[in-house]
Amino acid sequence: MPNTDRIAALKDEITAWRRDFHSNPELLYDVHRTAGIVAEKLASFGCDEVVTGIGRTGVVGVIRGRRSGSGKVIGLRADMDALPIEEETNLPYRSKVSGKMHACGHDGHTAMLLGAARYLAETRDFDGTVVLLFQPAEEGGGGARAMIEDGVMDRFGVQEVYGMHNMPGLPVGSFALRPGPLMAAADRFRIRVEGKGGHAAKPNETIDTLLVSTHIVTALQSIVSRNADPLESAVVSVTAFKAGEAFNVIPQTAELMGTVRTLTPELRDLCETRLKEIVTTIARAFGATATVEYERGYPVTRNHAAQTQFAAGIAAKVAAGAGAVDLEVPPTMGAEDFSFMLEARPGAFIFMGNGDSAGLHHPAYDFNDEAIPVGVGYWATLVETAMPAN
């Protein structure tokens, strides 16, 4: 087991790093300040390799254990980017950048993995190699995919990969995960309806795109209620409806946007197929035309069975009390681009308690610094257990 006293002694310093990241949020791939600090600290800790510019602005640190006979190489991942949200807290370290904040806890994820890097570089009490993956652009930019396409898994010989995310509402010291689907695939669609505009007093001379679009919105809900297996989970949400600007004009065009969330490849295919069929058929029935742009985003975050059991065992060692590890947490329809890494290598993604905080992506959210020793302890215990030095 790791030296818990040493990890506890690092808490104040790691907290300072975390709060500095919180005050200076950066979006998507534009994480140059954050990535620069990460690279600088990894080098100062004595990491054997520090490589920047992986996946545009990702950073990789390599730490070799006191022994290397096992030949094992394990990847640990943290995301660095923030969100385009105006922070609504009065914290002394609140965001200094208008319209940007760390509302998902990536400041905490980055700081905890840095803390683990410092501890592991000091002790090196393991037989193998740790690859630290600091990733940009999780929030919609596919930074994990970009790092994989840059060859990060093959270049550094990663055999297994593990990720972590904080979870508001789960007590600090607790963990939750499950084998198989943990988070949903997230796709997006844009529908453009073309009709015949005209005067609102003469609807008979028009093809009303508003009428067509409202029928489409209603019919799309039948995908989940009538096409999907009722024992499987799916979400089809229309989230934007844009048409017209005048009270007496029936608009020529209308545009709808939304998202589709699924937990299996088969249901993902079904939802895409039915959405396109419904849109085009309804438009045709009213004499209109419609086009669908359907973009597949992050795939299902699917935990591998053996690695999930291993991660649960690690969490049980670190967790604050019996029953603090939930191995049967229900899947969430949120999405996570760590899914790309789990497609590339076996591994597991775990939720770590953030306590009674505001929810993720909320303007009053803040990462709970009391969770820092828990997260650092999880990473250190995982490495030393997976690759024991003795």
C-alpha positions in Angstrom: 0.0 0.0 0.0 1.2 3.6 -0.7 2.4 5.8 2.1 -0.8 7.5 3.1 1.0 10.0 5.4 3.1 11.2 2.4 0.0 11.5 0.2 -1.8 13.5 3.0 1.3 15.8 3.3 1.0 16.6 -0.4 -2.7 17.7 -0.1 -2.1 21.5 0.5 0.3 21.7 -2.4 -2.0 19.8 -4.8 -4.9 22.0 -3.6 -2.9 25.1 -4.6 -2.3 23.7 -8.0 -6.0 22.8 -8.4 -7.1 26.3 -7.4 -4.7 27.9 -9.8 -6.1 25.8 -12.6 -9.6 26.8 -11.5 -8.7 30.5 -11.6 -7.3 30.2 -15.1 -9.7 28.0 -17.1 -9.0 27.1 -20.7 -11.3 25.5 -23.4 -10.9 22.5 -25.6 -7.5 22.4 -27.3 -6.5 25.9 -26.1 -5.1 24.6 -22.9 -1.6 26.0 -23.4 -1.1 27.5 -20.0 -2.4 24.4 -18.2 -0.4 22.0 -20.4 2.7 24.1 -19.9 2.4 23.9 -16.1 1.7 20.2 -16.2 4.8 19.5 -18.4 7.0 21.8 -16.2 5.9 20.0 -13.0 6.3 16.5 -14.5 9.9 17.4 -15.4 10.5 18.8 -12.0 9.3 15.6 -10.4 11.9 13.7 -12.3 9.7 11.9 -14.7 11.8 9.7 -17.1 10.1 11.3 -20.2 7.9 14.3 -20.7 6.4 14.8 -24.1 4.1 17.7 -25.2 2.0 18.2 -28.3 0.3 14.8 -28.3 -3.2 15.3 -29.7 -2.3 18.9 -30.3 -1.9 20.1 -26.7 -1.9 16.9 -24.7 1.0 16.0 -22.3 2.5 12.6 -21.6 4.7 11.8 -18.6 6.5 8.5 -18.2 7.6 7.1 -14.8 9.6 3.8 -14.6 9.5 1.8 -11.5 12.5 0.6 -9.5 12.1 -2.7 -11.5 11.0 -3.3 -15.0 10.9 -7.1 -15.2 7.1 -7.3 -15.4 7.1 -5.5 -18.7 3.8 -4.0 -17.7 2.8 -0.5 -18.9 -0.3 1.1 -17.5 -1.9 4.4 -18.6 -3.6 6.9 -16.2 -5.7 9.7 -17.8 -6.8 13.1 -16.6 -8.6 15.8 -18.7 -7.5 19.4 -18.6 -10.1 21.6 -20.3 -12.9 23.8 -18.8 -16.4 24.8 -20.0 -17.8 28.0 -21.6 -19.8 28.9 -18.5 -19.9 32.1 -16.4 -18.9 31.2 -12.9 -21.4 32.1 -10.2 -19.4 31.6 -7.0 -17.7 34.0 -4.6 -14.7 31.8 -4.1 -11.4 33.6 -3.6 -10.0 31.5 -6.5 -13.0 31.9 -8.8 -12.4 32.1 -12.5 -10.5 35.1 -13.7 -11.7 34.6 -17.3 -15.1 35.8 -18.3 -17.4 33.1 -19.7 -15.1 30.2 -18.8 -15.0 28.0 -15.7 -14.0 24.6 -14.4 -17.5 23.4 -13.9 -16.8 19.7 -14.4 -13.9 19.2 -12.1 -11.1 18.8 -14.6 -9.0 21.1 -12.5 -9.2 18.5 -9.8 -8.6 15.6 -12.1 -5.4 17.2 -13.5 -4.2 18.2 -10.0 -4.8 14.7 -8.6 -2.9 13.0 -11.4 0.0 15.5 -10.9 0.0 14.6 -7.2 0.1 10.9 -8.1 3.0 11.6 -10.5 4.9 13.4 -7.8 4.4 10.5 -5.4 5.2 7.8 -7.9 8.3 9.6 -9.2 9.5 9.8 -5.6 8.9 6.3 -4.5 9.0 4.2 -7.7 7.8 1.3 -5.6 6.5 -0.7 -8.6 7.7 -3.1 -11.3 6.8 -1.6 -14.6 6.0 1.7 -16.3 3.3 4.3 -15.7 2.2 6.5 -18.6 0.4 9.7 -17.5 -2.0 11.0 -20.1 -3.0 14.6 -19.6 -5.7 15.2 -22.3 -7.2 18.3 -23.8 -10.7 18.8 -25.3 -12.8 16.3 -23.4 -15.7 18.7 -23.4 -16.9 18.0 -27.0 -13.6 18.2 -28.8 -12.6 14.5 -28.8 -9.2 15.1 -27.3 -8.8 11.4 -26.3 -9.3 10.4 -30.0 -6.8 13.0 -31.1 -4.2 11.6 -28.7 -4.9 8.1 -29.9 -4.6 9.2 -33.6 -1.3 10.7 -32.7 -0.2 7.2 -31.7 0.0 7.7 -27.9 -1.0 4.1 -27.1 1.5 2.5 -29.4 4.3 5.0 -29.0 4.4 4.5 -25.2 3.4 0.9 -25.2 0.2 1.3 -23.1 -1.3 -2.1 -22.3 -4.2 -1.0 -20.0 -5.7 2.4 -19.3 -7.7 3.8 -16.4 -9.7 7.0 -15.9 -11.6 8.8 -13.1 -14.3 11.4 -12.8 -15.7 13.1 -9.8 -19.4 12.6 -9.0 -21.4 15.2 -7.0 -23.8 13.6 -4.6 -21.6 10.7 -3.9 -19.8 11.0 -0.5 -16.1 11.9 -0.5 -14.2 8.7 -0.1 -16.7 6.6 -2.0 -16.5 5.2 -5.5 -18.9 3.9 -8.1 -18.5 1.9 -11.4 -19.8 -1.0 -13.3 -18.6 -3.5 -15.9 -19.9 -2.9 -19.4 -21.7 0.3 -20.5 -21.2 3.0 -17.9 -21.9 6.1 -20.0 -23.8 6.7 -23.2 -22.8 7.2 -26.8 -23.6 10.9 -27.7 -24.7 11.8 -31.2 -26.1 15.1 -32.5 -28.4 16.0 -35.4 -29.4 19.1 -37.3 -32.6 19.0 -39.4 -33.4 21.6 -42.0 -37.0 21.8 -43.2 -37.7 23.6 -46.5 -41.3 24.6 -47.3 -43.0 27.6 -49.0 -43.1 30.8 -47.1 -45.8 33.3 -47.3 -48.3 35.6 -45.5 -49.7 34.2 -42.3 -53.2 35.2 -43.4 -53.0 32.9 -46.4 -51.6 29.6 -45.0 -53.3 27.7 -47.8 -50.8 29.2 -50.2 -47.8 28.1 -48.1 -46.1 24.9 -46.9 -45.8 25.7 -43.3 -42.4 24.7 -42.0 -43.5 25.3 -38.4 -46.3 22.9 -38.7 -44.1 20.3 -40.4 -41.4 20.8 -37.7 -43.7 20.4 -34.8 -45.0 17.1 -36.2 -41.4 16.0 -36.6 -40.6 16.9 -32.9 -43.6 14.9 -31.7 -42.9 11.9 -34.0 -39.3 11.6 -33.0 -40.4 10.7 -29.4 -41.8 7.5 -30.8 -38.3 6.2 -31.4 -37.8 5.6 -27.7 -41.4 4.7 -26.9 -42.2 2.4 -29.8 -39.0 1.4 -31.6 -36.5 0.8 -28.9 -36.6 -2.2 -26.6 -38.3 -1.0 -23.4 -35.6 -2.8 -21.4 -32.9 -0.7 -23.1 -32.1 3.0 -22.5 -32.2 5.7 -25.2 -32.7 9.4 -25.3 -33.8 11.5 -28.3 -34.0 15.2 -27.4 -34.8 18.1 -29.7 -33.0 21.0 -28.0 -33.3 23.9 -30.5 -36.0 25.1 -32.8 -35.3 28.1 -35.1 -37.9 29.5 -37.5 -39.2 32.9 -38.5 -38.9 36.3 -36.9 -42.2 38.0 -37.7 -45.8 37.6 -36.4 -47.4 37.7 -39.8 -45.0 35.6 -41.9 -44.9 31.8 -42.3 -41.2 31.1 -42.6 -39.7 29.4 -45.6 -37.3 27.3 -43.5 -37.0 25.9 -40.1 -34.1 24.2 -38.3 -34.1 21.7 -35.4 -31.1 20.5 -33.4 -30.8 17.9 -30.8 -29.0 14.9 -29.3 -29.3 11.1 -29.3 -28.0 9.0 -26.4 -27.7 5.2 -26.4 -25.9 2.4 -24.6 -25.5 -0.3 -27.3 -24.3 -0.2 -30.9 -27.5 -1.8 -32.2 -29.7 0.8 -30.6 -27.4 3.5 -31.8 -27.9 2.3 -35.4 -31.7 2.0 -34.9 -32.1 5.5 -33.6 -30.1 7.1 -36.4 -32.1 5.1 -39.0 -35.5 5.8 -37.6 -34.7 9.5 -37.1 -33.8 10.0 -40.7 -36.8 8.0 -41.9 -39.3 9.9 -39.7 -37.9 13.4 -40.7 -38.0 12.8 -44.5 -41.3 11.0 -44.5 -43.2 13.6 -42.5 -41.7 16.4 -44.5 -42.8 14.7 -47.7 -46.3 14.1 -46.4 -46.7 17.9 -46.0 -45.2 18.7 -49.3 -42.0 20.0 -47.8 -38.4 18.7 -48.0 -36.0 18.0 -45.2 -32.3 17.2 -44.8 -30.7 15.6 -41.8 -27.1 16.1 -40.7 -26.3 13.3 -38.3 -23.0 13.3 -36.5 -21.8 10.4 -34.4 -19.9 11.7 -31.4 -18.4 9.9 -28.4 -19.0 6.1 -28.3 -20.3 4.2 -25.3 -18.0 4.3 -22.3 -17.7 0.5 -21.9 -15.7 -0.8 -19.0 -13.8 -4.1 -19.5 -14.8 -6.8 -17.0 -11.5 -7.8 -15.6 -10.2 -4.3 -15.3 -13.4 -3.1 -13.7 -13.1 -5.8 -11.0 -9.5 -4.8 -10.4 -10.4 -1.1 -10.2 -13.2 -1.9 -7.7 -10.7 -3.8 -5.5 -8.4 -0.8 -5.6 -11.2 1.5 -4.7 -12.2 -0.8 -1.8 -8.7 -0.4 -0.3 -8.9 3.4 -0.6 -12.6 3.9 0.2 -13.6 5.5 3.5 -15.6 2.6 5.1 -17.3 -0.6 4.2 -19.9 -0.3 1.4 -18.3 2.8 0.0 -17.7 1.1 -3.4 -20.8 0.6 -5.6 -20.0 -1.9 -8.4 -23.5 -1.8 -9.8 -24.1 1.9 -10.3 -26.7 2.5 -13.0 -25.4 3.8 -16.4 -25.7 7.5 -17.0 -26.8 8.9 -20.3 -24.0 11.5 -20.1 -21.0 10.9 -22.4 -17.2 10.8 -21.9 -14.5 10.7 -24.5 -12.4 8.3 -22.4 -14.6 5.9 -24.3 -12.1 6.2 -27.2 -9.3 5.0 -24.9 -11.4 2.1 -23.8 -11.9 1.1 -27.4 -8.2 1.2 -27.9 -7.1 -0.6 -24.8 -8.7 -2.6 -22.0 -9.4 -0.6 -18.9 -11.9 1.0 -16.6 -13.5 4.3 -15.8 -14.5 5.0 -12.2 -16.6 7.7 -10.4 -15.2 9.3 -7.3 -17.3 11.1 -4.7 -17.3 14.9 -4.7 -19.7 15.2 -1.8 -22.7 17.5 -1.5 -21.7 20.0 -4.2 -23.5 21.6 -7.0 -23.9 19.4 -10.1 -21.5 19.1 -13.0 -21.8 21.9 -15.6 -23.5 24.1 -13.0 -22.2 27.7 -12.6 -21.9 27.2 -8.8 -20.0 23.9 -9.0 -16.6 23.5 -7.4 -14.3 20.5 -7.1 -14.1 19.3 -3.5 -10.5 19.5 -2.3 -11.2 17.0 0.5 -11.3 14.4 -2.3 -7.7 15.1 -3.4 -6.0 12.5 -1.1 -8.6 9.9 -2.1 -8.0 10.4 -5.8 -4.2 10.5 -5.4 -4.4 7.4 -3.2 -6.5 5.6 -5.8 -3.9 6.2 -8.5 -0.9 5.3 -6.4 -2.6 2.1 -5.0 -3.6 1.1 -8.5 -0.1 1.3 -9.8 1.6 -0.4 -6.9 -1.0 -3.2 -6.9 -1.0 -3.8 -10.6 2.8 -3.8 -10.8 4.1 -4.9 -7.3 7.8 -4.3 -6.8 8.2 -7.5 -4.7 
